[in-house]
Amino acid sequence: MRRHDLATVRAGAPVRFLCGALDDALSARVAAWIAAGRPLVVARQLAGGSEALLGLTLPAAEGRRRVGCLVEKADLLQIRRPLSIAECLHRLADDVAAPLATLSERLAAAGVSVGVYGSLAWEALSGEGYRHSESDVDLICDVASAAQAEACLRLLADGAAALPCGLDGEIRFPDGCAVAWRELAAAWGRADAKVLVKGGVDVGLLPLSVVLEQFEEDALHV
């Protein structure tokens, strides 16, 4: 279970909210979301314990309110990867969908596994409106080597130039840690540069050289 994964929760499962008790209407809204079989997104986890930390963003008509909640792991029915780009294209205008589809093909050819999160993913999951005229597309890209990460950065830069909207997201390494792709691109080639690394349970600044140590010899050529 990793950040941005999608978790389906057993209908009727007890839910604890991070902000304490919610009003009855909002609690009922979250319960109805779960009962409809819609997944929640896996958030950064708390260390230890039997509960999973999940998140839900409500549609634009409800203020795009973000709700964090805790659910017993035993009540999780399914954990799946984020939606693919192909599963989200139907929510986009042609001038966004076409270059995004091309980017998806090029990333796949480079061996990069890609998922969509954020407002576009919520729209595709729910069929309700989340995006607005300035909404970005958010991608999580999993890479297996430093060379693949470098190729991914080039492809994302090309994709961003072809899109009429912003392209945000993260590159995630085999150890599960992720770095915003634009930040990683700015630091690439400077091993002493520090980047904000988002792990499964914590966040911190690390030198790029430390992040790339997991690639062993491959990292020495970056």
HELIX and SHEET records of a PDB file:
HELIX    1   1 ASP A   24  ALA A   35  1                                  12    
HELIX    2   2 ALA A   60  GLU A   62  5                                   3    
HELIX    3   3 LYS A   73  ASP A   75  5                                   3    
HELIX    4   4 LEU A   89  ARG A   91  5                                   3    
HELIX    5   5 ASP A   94  ALA A  109  1                                  16    
HELIX    6   6 SER A  119  SER A  126  1                                   8    
HELIX    7   7 ALA A  146  ALA A  162  1                                  17    
HELIX    8   8 TRP A  181  ALA A  187  1                                   7    
HELIX    9   9 LEU A  208  VAL A  211  1                                   4    
HELIX   10  10 LEU A  212  HIS A  221  5                                  10    
SHEET    1   A 6 ARG A  16  PHE A  17  0                                        
SHEET    2   A 6 ARG A  66  GLU A  72 -1                                        
SHEET    3   A 6 GLU A  51  THR A  57 -1                                        
SHEET    4   A 6 LEU A  40  VAL A  42 -1                                        
SHEET    5   A 6 LEU A   6  VAL A   9 -1                                        
SHEET    6   A 6 LEU A  76  ARG A  80 -1                                        
SHEET    1   B 4 SER A 113  TYR A 117  0                                        
SHEET    2   B 4 VAL A 137  ASP A 142 -1                                        
SHEET    3   B 4 LEU A 167  ARG A 172  1                                        
SHEET    4   B 4 ALA A 178  ALA A 180 -1                                        
SHEET    1   C 2 LYS A 194  LYS A 198  0                                        
SHEET    2   C 2 VAL A 203  PRO A 207 -1                                        
END                                                                             
